[in-house]
Amino acid sequence: MLPGVDLELRADVDGFAEVLLVKTAKAAADPKLRQLVFPTSGKGLTAATDAAGNLAVTDGGGRIAFVGSTPSMWDAASRTAASGIRRGRVMAAKVAGSTLTVTPDASMLSDPNVTFPISIDPGLTVNRAGYAVVNSAAPDTAFWNTPDDAYVGSWDGISKFRSFFSYDLTSSGLAGKYVISATLDLTETYAATCTPTPFEVWSTAVPNVATTWNNQPSWYTQQATATVAKGGGDVPAAGVPDRGDPTKAEVVEQRRHPARLHGHVV
């Protein structure tokens, strides 16, 4: 690593991510941070980026092995206590041959008002059950399987978030079975208001690595709603049902005020 720059690895239940932490202004001025080059290798794998900078690594059959959101960067003040939502800047990314090149935002690195450390996230993670966040403030950016919470609603009345989930059951003991009912359990960990406000659960088409605010899955039917809120604290939302086909259950949550939700099918 470079002087004054640490590598942070984050692991969760079925994925991982790595983030560079630029700890000082001296480190941020290092010309080696102007472009970050990540060599890639894998037998039979091909890496590519789309027009918005979202990353995908596919095998010879076109199946996705690794995916990633558009690379982004943010400083320590970007996740405010008031909103709990991380805000930052996206970075340009391109793939040439076996090399991924990410270009950090030079103006942010040189900004005298940033709060260190600056986090630089190349955005690549292991493919897993589908989880997508869409943000109206970044309408063409895909946030796919990010190691973050599931945002819904708006913390400032301007930016709007929605979260989509897809549980792939094709390799489980439920494959080929007819699912009569399923329960989605959600826990709200933050809200911008303590006033209980409704959020909704919908069945949708299947989200994927290309899901963005401007490219959302089709919405089908509202499955349930719950009214909860507790700013800055944990409060469980009532279990809500979702109906699915024999192999998948897809839902989308929408809420008037922001909440970070963790969902699972039980």
ZAMIDREN-635858 format. One record per residue: chain; residue number from 1; residue in three letters; x, z, y of N, C-alpha, C in turn. Coordinates in steps of 0.2 Angstrom, whole numbers. Layout:
> A,NUM,ALA,X,Z,Y,X,Z,Y,X,Z,Y;
...
REM end
This chain:
> A,1,MET,4,0,-6,0,0,0,4,0,6;
> A,2,LEU,1,-1,12,5,-2,18,5,5,21;
> A,3,PRO,10,7,25,11,13,29,4,15,32;
> A,4,GLY,2,21,31,-4,23,35,-11,20,32;
> A,5,VAL,-10,17,26,-16,14,23,-17,17,16;
> A,6,ASP,-23,19,14,-24,22,8,-29,17,4;
> A,7,LEU,-29,18,-3,-33,14,-7,-38,19,-10;
> A,8,GLU,-45,18,-8,-50,23,-11,-54,19,-16;
> A,9,LEU,-54,22,-22,-58,19,-28,-64,23,-29;
> A,10,ARG,-70,20,-29,-76,23,-30,-80,21,-36;
> A,11,ALA,-82,26,-40,-85,24,-47,-92,27,-47;
> A,12,ASP,-96,24,-50,-103,27,-51,-105,25,-58;
> A,13,VAL,-111,26,-60,-113,26,-67,-112,19,-71;
> A,14,ASP,-112,14,-67,-111,7,-70,-107,2,-66;
> A,15,GLY,-103,4,-61,-100,0,-57,-94,3,-54;
> A,16,PHE,-90,-1,-50,-85,2,-46,-84,-2,-40;
> A,17,ALA,-80,1,-35,-78,-2,-29,-72,0,-26;
> A,18,GLU,-68,-3,-22,-62,-1,-19,-62,-2,-12;
> A,19,VAL,-60,2,-8,-60,2,-1,-53,4,2;
> A,20,LEU,-50,0,7,-44,2,10,-46,6,16;
> A,21,LEU,-42,12,17,-43,16,23,-37,16,27;
> A,22,VAL,-39,13,33,-33,12,38,-34,19,43;
> A,23,LYS,-29,23,42,-29,30,45,-27,31,52;
> A,24,THR,-23,26,55,-21,27,62,-21,21,66;
> A,25,ALA,-20,21,72,-19,15,76,-13,11,75;
> A,26,LYS,-8,15,73,-1,12,72,-2,8,65;
> A,27,ALA,-6,10,60,-7,7,54,-12,1,56;
> A,28,ALA,-16,1,60,-21,-4,61,-17,-10,65;
> A,29,ALA,-12,-8,68,-8,-14,72,-3,-17,67;
> A,30,ASP,-3,-16,61,2,-19,56,-1,-26,55;
> A,31,PRO,3,-31,57,1,-38,56,-1,-40,49;
> A,32,LYS,1,-36,44,-1,-38,37,-8,-36,36;
> A,33,LEU,-11,-33,41,-19,-32,40,-23,-38,43;
> A,34,ARG,-19,-42,46,-23,-48,49,-26,-52,44;
> A,35,GLN,-23,-53,38,-26,-56,32,-24,-52,26;
> A,36,LEU,-29,-51,22,-28,-48,15,-29,-53,10;
> A,37,VAL,-24,-53,6,-24,-58,0,-25,-54,-6;
> A,38,PHE,-30,-56,-10,-31,-53,-17,-31,-58,-22;
> A,39,PRO,-25,-58,-26,-25,-62,-32,-30,-61,-37;
> A,40,THR,-33,-66,-40,-38,-64,-46,-36,-68,-52;
> A,41,SER,-38,-65,-58,-36,-69,-64,-41,-67,-69;
> A,42,GLY,-42,-71,-74,-47,-70,-79,-48,-76,-83;
> A,43,LYS,-48,-75,-90,-48,-81,-94,-55,-84,-94;
> A,44,GLY,-56,-90,-92,-62,-93,-91,-66,-91,-86;
> A,45,LEU,-64,-88,-81,-68,-86,-75,-66,-90,-69;
> A,46,THR,-71,-91,-64,-70,-94,-58,-73,-90,-53;
> A,47,ALA,-69,-89,-47,-72,-86,-41,-74,-91,-36;
> A,48,ALA,-79,-89,-32,-81,-93,-26,-85,-88,-21;
> A,49,THR,-85,-91,-15,-89,-88,-10,-95,-93,-8;
> A,50,ASP,-100,-90,-5,-105,-94,-2,-104,-95,5;
> A,51,ALA,-109,-98,9,-108,-99,16,-108,-92,20;
> A,52,ALA,-111,-87,17,-112,-81,21,-106,-76,19;
> A,53,GLY,-102,-78,14,-96,-74,12,-97,-70,6;
> A,54,ASN,-103,-70,3,-105,-67,-3,-100,-69,-9;
> A,55,LEU,-98,-65,-13,-93,-66,-18,-97,-67,-25;
> A,56,ALA,-94,-71,-29,-97,-71,-36,-91,-74,-41;
> A,57,VAL,-90,-71,-47,-85,-73,-52,-90,-75,-58;
> A,58,THR,-89,-81,-60,-93,-83,-66,-89,-85,-72;
> A,59,ASP,-92,-85,-78,-88,-88,-84,-90,-95,-85;
> A,60,GLY,-87,-98,-90,-88,-105,-92,-95,-107,-92;
> A,61,GLY,-100,-102,-94,-107,-104,-95,-111,-103,-89;
> A,62,GLY,-108,-101,-83,-111,-100,-77,-114,-93,-76;
> A,63,ARG,-112,-89,-81,-115,-82,-81,-111,-78,-76;
> A,64,ILE,-114,-73,-72,-110,-69,-67,-107,-63,-71;
> A,65,ALA,-100,-63,-70,-96,-57,-72,-95,-52,-67;
> A,66,PHE,-93,-54,-61,-92,-49,-55,-96,-52,-49;
> A,67,VAL,-98,-48,-45,-102,-50,-39,-100,-46,-33;
> A,68,GLY,-101,-48,-27,-99,-44,-21,-103,-46,-15;
> A,69,SER,-105,-41,-11,-108,-43,-4,-102,-46,0;
> A,70,THR,-104,-48,6,-100,-51,11,-95,-45,12;
> A,71,PRO,-88,-46,12,-84,-40,14,-86,-37,21;
> A,72,SER,-85,-31,22,-87,-28,28,-82,-22,30;
> A,73,MET,-82,-20,36,-77,-15,38,-81,-10,43;
> A,74,TRP,-79,-4,43,-83,1,48,-78,6,49;
> A,75,ASP,-79,10,55,-75,16,57,-79,22,55;
> A,76,ALA,-76,28,56,-78,34,54,-85,36,58;
> A,77,ALA,-85,33,64,-91,35,68,-97,30,66;
> A,78,SER,-96,25,62,-101,20,61,-107,23,57;
> A,79,ARG,-106,28,53,-111,31,49,-113,38,53;
> A,80,THR,-118,37,57,-119,43,62,-123,48,58;
> A,81,ALA,-123,54,61,-127,60,58,-134,59,60;
> A,82,ALA,-136,55,65,-143,54,67,-146,49,62;
> A,83,SER,-143,44,60,-146,39,55,-144,40,48;
> A,84,GLY,-138,42,47,-135,42,40,-134,35,37;
> A,85,ILE,-135,30,41,-134,23,39,-127,20,42;
> A,86,ARG,-124,17,37,-117,14,39,-118,8,42;
> A,87,ARG,-115,7,48,-115,1,52,-108,-2,53;
> A,88,GLY,-107,-8,53,-100,-10,54,-100,-18,55;
> A,89,ARG,-95,-21,53,-94,-28,54,-92,-32,48;
> A,90,VAL,-95,-38,47,-93,-42,41,-87,-45,43;
> A,91,MET,-83,-47,37,-77,-51,38,-77,-57,34;
> A,92,ALA,-73,-62,37,-73,-69,34,-69,-68,27;
> A,93,ALA,-72,-72,22,-69,-72,16,-69,-79,13;
> A,94,LYS,-64,-81,9,-64,-88,6,-60,-87,0;
> A,95,VAL,-61,-91,-5,-57,-92,-11,-54,-99,-12;
> A,96,ALA,-48,-98,-13,-44,-105,-14,-40,-104,-21;
> A,97,GLY,-42,-107,-26,-39,-107,-33,-40,-100,-35;
> A,98,SER,-35,-96,-37,-36,-89,-39,-35,-84,-34;
> A,99,THR,-35,-86,-28,-34,-81,-22,-40,-80,-18;
> A,100,LEU,-42,-73,-17,-47,-72,-12,-44,-69,-6;
> A,101,THR,-45,-72,0,-42,-70,6,-48,-67,11;
> A,102,VAL,-47,-61,13,-52,-58,17,-48,-57,24;
> A,103,THR,-52,-59,30,-49,-58,36,-53,-52,40;
> A,104,PRO,-50,-47,41,-53,-41,45,-54,-43,52;
> A,105,ASP,-59,-40,55,-60,-41,62,-55,-38,67;
> A,106,ALA,-51,-42,70,-45,-40,74,-47,-36,80;
> A,107,SER,-53,-38,83,-55,-34,88,-57,-27,87;
> A,108,MET,-59,-25,80,-61,-19,78,-54,-15,77;
> A,109,LEU,-49,-18,74,-43,-15,72,-39,-13,79;
> A,110,SER,-40,-17,84,-37,-15,90,-41,-11,95;
> A,111,ASP,-47,-10,94,-52,-6,98,-49,1,99;
> A,112,PRO,-48,3,106,-45,10,107,-51,15,106;
> A,113,ASN,-57,13,105,-63,18,105,-65,19,98;
> A,114,VAL,-62,16,93,-64,17,86,-62,24,84;
> A,115,THR,-65,26,79,-64,33,76,-61,32,69;
> A,116,PHE,-54,34,68,-51,33,61,-53,38,56;
> A,117,PRO,-53,36,50,-51,30,47,-55,24,48;
> A,118,ILE,-53,18,48,-57,12,47,-57,10,40;
> A,119,SER,-63,9,37,-64,7,30,-64,-1,30;
> A,120,ILE,-61,-4,25,-61,-11,24,-63,-12,17;
> A,121,ASP,-69,-15,16,-72,-16,9,-72,-23,7;
> A,122,PRO,-67,-25,2,-67,-32,0,-74,-34,-3;
> A,123,GLY,-77,-29,-6,-84,-31,-8,-85,-33,-16;
> A,124,LEU,-80,-33,-20,-81,-35,-27,-82,-29,-31;
> A,125,THR,-87,-30,-36,-89,-25,-41,-91,-28,-47;
> A,126,VAL,-91,-24,-52,-94,-26,-59,-101,-28,-59;
> A,127,ASN,-103,-33,-62,-110,-35,-62,-114,-29,-66;
> A,128,ARG,-120,-28,-64,-124,-23,-68,-131,-24,-66;
> A,129,ALA,-136,-20,-68,-143,-20,-67,-144,-22,-59;
> A,130,GLY,-148,-26,-58,-149,-29,-51,-151,-24,-46;
> A,131,TYR,-148,-23,-40,-149,-19,-35,-147,-22,-28;
> A,132,ALA,-152,-24,-24,-151,-27,-18,-154,-24,-12;
> A,133,VAL,-150,-23,-7,-153,-21,0,-153,-27,4;
> A,134,VAL,-158,-28,8,-158,-33,13,-159,-30,20;
> A,135,ASN,-156,-33,25,-156,-30,32,-157,-35,37;
> A,136,SER,-162,-34,41,-164,-39,46,-159,-40,51;
> A,137,ALA,-154,-36,52,-149,-36,57,-143,-41,54;
> A,138,ALA,-143,-42,48,-138,-46,45,-142,-51,40;
> A,139,PRO,-146,-55,42,-151,-59,38,-149,-63,33;
> A,140,ASP,-142,-65,33,-139,-70,28,-134,-66,24;
> A,141,THR,-133,-60,25,-128,-56,21,-132,-53,15;
> A,142,ALA,-129,-54,9,-131,-51,3,-128,-44,2;
> A,143,PHE,-131,-39,1,-129,-32,-1,-131,-31,-8;
> A,144,TRP,-127,-33,-13,-129,-33,-20,-125,-28,-24;
> A,145,ASN,-128,-23,-27,-125,-18,-31,-119,-14,-27;
> A,146,THR,-121,-13,-21,-116,-9,-17,-116,-2,-19;
> A,147,PRO,-110,1,-18,-110,8,-20,-112,13,-15;
> A,148,ASP,-119,12,-13,-122,15,-7,-129,17,-9;
> A,149,ASP,-132,20,-5,-139,22,-6,-144,16,-5;
> A,150,ALA,-150,17,-7,-155,11,-6,-159,13,0;
> A,151,TYR,-157,9,5,-161,10,12,-167,6,12;
> A,152,VAL,-172,9,15,-179,6,17,-181,8,24;
> A,153,GLY,-185,4,27,-187,6,34,-183,4,39;
> A,154,SER,-183,8,45,-179,7,51,-178,14,54;
> A,155,TRP,-171,14,55,-169,21,58,-170,21,66;
> A,156,ASP,-170,14,69,-170,14,76,-176,10,79;
> A,157,GLY,-180,8,74,-186,4,76,-184,-4,77;
> A,158,ILE,-178,-6,76,-176,-13,77,-173,-16,70;
> A,159,SER,-168,-13,67,-166,-15,61,-170,-13,55;
> A,160,LYS,-172,-17,51,-176,-16,45,-173,-17,39;
> A,161,PHE,-174,-12,34,-171,-12,27,-176,-13,22;
> A,162,ARG,-175,-16,17,-179,-16,11,-174,-16,5;
> A,163,SER,-176,-13,-1,-172,-12,-7,-176,-15,-13;
> A,164,PHE,-172,-19,-17,-175,-22,-23,-171,-20,-29;
> A,165,PHE,-175,-19,-34,-171,-17,-41,-174,-21,-46;
> A,166,SER,-169,-22,-51,-171,-26,-57,-168,-23,-63;
> A,167,TYR,-172,-20,-68,-169,-17,-74,-169,-22,-79;
> A,168,ASP,-163,-24,-81,-163,-29,-87,-163,-26,-93;
> A,169,LEU,-168,-27,-97,-169,-23,-104,-167,-28,-110;
> A,170,THR,-165,-33,-108,-164,-38,-114,-159,-36,-119;
> A,171,SER,-154,-31,-118,-150,-29,-123,-151,-22,-125;
> A,172,SER,-157,-20,-123,-159,-13,-125,-164,-13,-131;
> A,173,GLY,-166,-8,-134,-171,-7,-139,-178,-10,-137;
> A,174,LEU,-179,-11,-131,-185,-13,-128,-186,-20,-128;
> A,175,ALA,-181,-24,-129,-181,-31,-129,-186,-34,-134;
> A,176,GLY,-191,-38,-131,-196,-41,-136,-202,-37,-136;
> A,177,LYS,-202,-31,-133,-208,-27,-133,-212,-28,-127;
> A,178,TYR,-219,-26,-128,-223,-27,-122,-224,-20,-119;
> A,179,VAL,-221,-20,-112,-221,-13,-109,-228,-12,-105;
> A,180,ILE,-232,-7,-108,-238,-6,-105,-238,-2,-98;
> A,181,SER,-233,2,-97,-232,6,-91,-225,8,-91;
> A,182,ALA,-223,10,-85,-216,13,-83,-217,17,-77;
> A,183,THR,-212,22,-76,-213,26,-71,-206,26,-67;
> A,184,LEU,-207,25,-60,-201,24,-56,-201,31,-52;
> A,185,ASP,-195,35,-53,-194,41,-49,-189,40,-44;
> A,186,LEU,-191,42,-38,-187,42,-32,-186,48,-29;
> A,187,THR,-180,49,-26,-178,55,-22,-176,53,-15;
> A,188,GLU,-179,55,-10,-177,54,-3,-172,59,-1;
> A,189,THR,-166,56,1,-161,61,3,-160,61,11;
> A,190,TYR,-163,57,14,-163,57,22,-168,53,25;
> A,191,ALA,-171,56,30,-176,52,34,-174,53,42;
> A,192,ALA,-176,48,46,-175,49,53,-180,54,56;
> A,193,THR,-185,55,53,-191,60,56,-193,64,50;
> A,194,CYS,-195,70,52,-198,75,48,-206,74,47;
> A,195,THR,-208,69,50,-215,68,50,-217,63,43;
> A,196,PRO,-220,66,39,-222,62,33,-224,55,34;
> A,197,THR,-221,50,31,-223,43,33,-223,39,26;
> A,198,PRO,-228,35,25,-229,31,19,-223,26,17;
> A,199,PHE,-221,25,11,-217,20,9,-221,17,3;
> A,200,GLU,-220,10,1,-223,7,-4,-219,4,-9;
> A,201,VAL,-222,4,-15,-218,1,-21,-222,-6,-23;
> A,202,TRP,-219,-11,-23,-222,-18,-25,-218,-21,-31;
> A,203,SER,-222,-25,-35,-219,-29,-40,-217,-35,-37;
> A,204,THR,-211,-38,-38,-208,-44,-35,-205,-49,-40;
> A,205,ALA,-203,-54,-38,-199,-59,-42,-192,-55,-43;
> A,206,VAL,-188,-58,-47,-181,-55,-49,-176,-56,-43;
> A,207,PRO,-173,-50,-40,-168,-51,-35,-162,-54,-39;
> A,208,ASN,-157,-56,-35,-151,-58,-38,-145,-58,-33;
> A,209,VAL,-139,-60,-34,-134,-60,-30,-135,-63,-23;
> A,210,ALA,-139,-68,-23,-140,-72,-17,-146,-69,-13;
> A,211,THR,-149,-63,-15,-154,-60,-11,-152,-58,-4;
> A,212,THR,-155,-60,1,-154,-58,8,-161,-57,12;
> A,213,TRP,-160,-55,18,-167,-54,22,-170,-61,22;
> A,214,ASN,-166,-66,23,-169,-73,24,-171,-76,17;
> A,215,ASN,-169,-73,12,-170,-75,5,-172,-70,0;
> A,216,GLN,-178,-67,2,-180,-62,-2,-184,-64,-8;
> A,217,PRO,-185,-60,-14,-189,-62,-20,-196,-62,-17;
> A,218,SER,-200,-66,-21,-208,-67,-19,-211,-60,-20;
> A,219,TRP,-215,-58,-16,-219,-51,-17,-225,-53,-21;
> A,220,TYR,-227,-49,-26,-233,-50,-30,-239,-45,-28;
> A,221,THR,-238,-39,-30,-244,-34,-29,-241,-27,-28;
> A,222,GLN,-244,-24,-23,-243,-17,-22,-244,-12,-28;
> A,223,GLN,-240,-8,-30,-241,-4,-36,-243,3,-34;
> A,224,ALA,-240,5,-29,-241,12,-27,-238,14,-20;
> A,225,THR,-240,19,-17,-237,22,-11,-237,29,-11;
> A,226,ALA,-232,32,-7,-232,39,-7,-230,41,1;
> A,227,THR,-232,47,3,-230,49,10,-226,55,9;
> A,228,VAL,-220,54,11,-215,60,11,-210,59,17;
> A,229,ALA,-207,64,19,-201,64,24,-198,71,24;
> A,230,LYS,-192,71,25,-188,77,27,-182,76,30;
> A,231,GLY,-181,75,36,-175,73,40,-169,77,38;
> A,232,GLY,-164,74,35,-158,77,34,-158,81,28;
> A,233,GLY,-163,81,24,-163,85,18,-166,81,12;
> A,234,ASP,-166,84,6,-168,81,0,-176,83,-1;
> A,235,VAL,-180,78,-3,-187,79,-5,-189,74,-10;
> A,236,PRO,-191,76,-15,-193,71,-21,-200,68,-19;
> A,237,ALA,-200,61,-20,-206,57,-19,-209,58,-26;
> A,238,ALA,-216,57,-26,-220,57,-32,-218,51,-36;
> A,239,GLY,-218,52,-43,-217,47,-47,-222,41,-46;
> A,240,VAL,-220,35,-46,-225,30,-45,-225,25,-51;
> A,241,PRO,-230,22,-53,-230,17,-59,-228,10,-57;
> A,242,ASP,-225,7,-61,-224,0,-60,-225,-4,-67;
> A,243,ARG,-228,-10,-66,-230,-14,-72,-225,-19,-73;
> A,244,GLY,-222,-21,-79,-217,-26,-80,-219,-30,-85;
> A,245,ASP,-215,-36,-86,-215,-40,-92,-211,-37,-98;
> A,246,PRO,-211,-40,-104,-207,-37,-109,-200,-36,-108;
> A,247,THR,-197,-39,-103,-190,-38,-103,-187,-35,-96;
> A,248,LYS,-191,-35,-91,-189,-33,-85,-195,-29,-81;
> A,249,ALA,-192,-24,-77,-197,-21,-72,-194,-22,-65;
> A,250,GLU,-197,-26,-60,-195,-27,-54,-199,-24,-49;
> A,251,VAL,-196,-20,-44,-200,-17,-39,-196,-18,-32;
> A,252,VAL,-200,-17,-27,-197,-17,-20,-200,-11,-16;
> A,253,GLU,-196,-7,-13,-198,-2,-9,-198,-3,-1;
> A,254,GLN,-203,-1,3,-203,-3,10,-206,4,13;
> A,255,ARG,-203,6,19,-205,12,22,-204,11,29;
> A,256,ARG,-208,14,33,-208,14,40,-202,17,43;
> A,257,HIS,-200,22,41,-194,26,43,-189,26,38;
> A,258,PRO,-182,26,39,-177,25,34,-177,31,29;
> A,259,ALA,-175,29,23,-174,34,18,-169,31,13;
> A,260,ARG,-165,35,10,-160,33,5,-163,35,-2;
> A,261,LEU,-165,30,-6,-169,32,-12,-164,30,-18;
> A,262,HIS,-165,34,-23,-162,33,-30,-167,32,-35;
> A,263,GLY,-167,26,-38,-173,24,-42,-171,23,-50;
> A,264,HIS,-175,25,-54,-173,24,-61,-180,23,-65;
> A,265,VAL,-180,19,-70,-186,19,-75,-185,24,-81;
> A,266,VAL,-190,28,-82,-190,33,-87,-196,32,-92;
REM end
